[in-house]
Amino acid sequence: MAFEHAQAAIDVASEHGMVLYQAMATITRGWALTEQSRQEEGIEQMRQGLAGHQATGTEVLLPHFLALLAEALGKSGQAEEGLRISEEALAVADRNGEGYYRAELYRIKGNLLVSQATNRGVSRAATGGKAVFESEPAMFLDAEGCFNQSAMIAQQQKAKSLELRAVMSMARLYQRQGKKKEARQLLTQIYDRFTEGFDTVDLRGAKAMLDGLSEEVRI
């Protein structure tokens, strides 16, 4: 549906010469493609849209759209490039004061750090080096800092759903480090604060993670 609406927006914007809206819709269409496992095509469209957006000279919503690209790059195995884009997005947000997506920016940066550290650790382990978490401790610590920063910003903005996402990312990191009880406790604390929205993607994911962690702790 996102792809279809983005395409419709592109058609209208193109007809009326609305360059900025056409660029935004192109980014959204590209993001929708990446969510359908068409990473290469989607990322290329997102880059085209971002180029059109930046050509207008405005920065409105730019951190949000850069974050979408950074996350897509991470999912396609390009964590290093994703980190560069996430840093650019944070710099733009700090410069223009557009802070509504800063919690997500830090969460995405943290996930990219985890991916990059894991990739490096696996490569070293494959050649007889240290285990994953032993080989890149500083990067995992930086990732944890990003998740904490994300949760703190979300709390300040009273954005509970974004706080949940940050906590879920932290819980995944703890789970991978073998700290399953800590992960479950952390996630339970915020999950229990929700009174509605349990059919949303984030809360369904949180419930599935909690169920899995509870089972692992019992074992």
Order of alpha helices (4+ residues) and beta strands (2+ residues): alpha-alpha-alpha-alpha-alpha-alpha-alpha-alpha-alpha-alpha-alpha
